[in-house]
Amino acid sequence: MAAILSDLSRRGDQGFPIPDLFSDVQALLASWLAVANAQNPSQLLEVLTGPAADAEHLGWTIRATLAATSGGQPVQLISQWVATLAATTVTSAVGLAAGHNPTGGLGAHGLLSGGQFHAPAASLNPAEPFPALAWVVRSLVPGQEYFGFCLSLQMFSTRQAVVLLIAKDVTSGLWHLHNTTMAGLQCMVAWNLTANKEIFATALWSEVSHGPPFVLRRPSAWMLATPSISNSLPLPPVRRWAPVVLPADFGTYPRTFATGGYLKPVDGSEWLVFGPSRLAVRLIDAP
């Protein structure tokens, strides 16, 4: 397996965000969604609001209806990545669809609460003519499906983001959703079948390394957020959480490296650093 890569990098003469770039991504996403939904008839992925719906709040609000139930109802997750041009902010959020208020803010996107939410101030200036380095990766291998879109306004910049990542949790077979702000703050939501509840992560598992050699960790898995136990007596029982594992085309590179960095391990495979979250995606298989 290897990702299908679309290089959507732009000179950025119009500044950021570039509506044409987001429109190109939406076209690729729509074609991928049609096949992904057909391959997973018990699970449904939907774009509730896309780039064309609100030019002042550019981005995506995506809902995943999972092949799991809670209280007799299908479990639904939502991911939002919304650039509000007038406020020069990017809002990223993930959580249960029950926390989505369609009229709560962010223009046509509505507001998501009750999950993970980041809205850093002054994270971008749409008037600045930064170049935009942007990539879409996707795969429709059954049981390993994913779609991701990342961008960077300039190399070696904190202005990088994973705007969209929809991927199969290899452990459960359910969709999970992830995004990052332009400052690299991460939001991941998945559903834990054993605990029958939503789970979150803000980082990937990676070995701590202070220098070369930097080793690509595979498979790539999320480091799940642990609920707080402060001021809780008696202490709750220890629980084991099933890991949320990304498809086999993903790995974790422990070195902080710019989006678009290219890796070639000793096995001859080739990988692209995807966004600011130390995620790497395989573009060329080992010989």
Steps between C-alpha positions, in 0.01 A plus 500: 500500500600860451312827512373671189652847524364819347737797516282811521773750590432858395707815470247672722472827307153547651617438855358230724249342505484443126141411406608323182726270701217407735269442203752261346520307827121485525479347152752230595320442832159463331625231262676315784190519724279343234719190483577486874129507585425231241771279653369559853117487470456475879694825550432838340731797448341836419621854434248708695664828400780541247710783357234614252235549768661794682782700345562692825535181706705278272535134583310181576252360750493122451278241667575130530217261588669188634414132497446521877208597722461666838166502679348339193608785271779501239818668623583818307828693514572846360821673397524875428785701350386855430709804402318820598652758268392817678638381835812335351435189707472130434254304711550125522269274696397137524230330704163333500242629254265557794719800591455668162284814494437590132422863591751544782771685307768468230254605231342211314712248691335535840693436819616172651534467878556224750811357334843643421503861384782738400465855366839675527507873439676652197605165358490629144468822307309455174659811353853359519611351164666187642562210268277205586651153495212256499449128454209257493561131571237231466448127480198276447659168593215324689550519875784752455313794348604858571489855361728778622573862407790697647652837422784730601521870430877479482772247577635491857199693622256438780226589253428141407189289542337169434169641383329164447579145594232234474644156561401148598592399851666169418419370851122552487431540128324831573572844355688748716554870431798727555618854427751756627500877521759711323695488828508119505245450780343163433147366524418130452172327580413131470253258658605237753286190450598344834427807712209606275615863502690755296875529549741780415870546431729799456820319402640196320700226668870557430831399649684780677815574304741787553709446192574273202411241401136597475290188446160491337251335738256258341216442537395851591262522797342779703599560861154512655411774746450359850204634701606704803492319835581803718281541807331168426466269800500210495730488199336350190611155386781471248362454150671382188424701188513330162741708287375705206730388220528677166513311168828336405601786268559723805798521732623737772829685453634613841701792369333840478513561128329730251192390311609352169825354628590181312628183669658190352558222757748218440228275354477731195148627567438875474289715735368858518472687831132587514413809702648619832403193705803280417284287276660347190321336209650234270517605136721222360504142627820319584637313195 
